[in-house]
Amino acid sequence: MLNQYETVFITTPVLSESQMKETVDKFKTILTSNGSEIVHEENWGLRKLAYPIQKKSTGFYYLIEYKADGGLISKIETEFKRDERIIRFLTVSLDKYAVAWAEKKRNRKAEKQKVTEE
């Protein structure tokens, strides 16, 4: 059985749009090639950090929600540590309540976008 996880990572703010997309694609490829299913992803954009990391005060935030085998987590976290473009990351295992809350949040956001588009 696959568990559901959520990973948020912060990339260095000096990346161009194409470099950011390339970084995200790299980690999505690692996930999918190891048998995980990406449930949701969100680009949170450039945000101010709570405290400086590696002398940087901003960073690009990205969230990926996926279903994967538990053994894959250590593999992807090793890749995050090896990539110099990543300045922080956090992976959280979602229980059934967190999964339900995330779905509810996505649905609310989709409804809000639908209303603003009309």
Secondary structure, DSSP 8 states (H G I E B T S, - for coil): --EEEEEEEEE-TT--HHHHHHHHHHHHHHHHHTT-EEEEEEEEEEEEEEEEETTEEEEEEEEEEEEE-THHHHHHHHHHHH-TTEEEEEEEEE-HHHHHHHHHHHHHHHHHHHHHH-
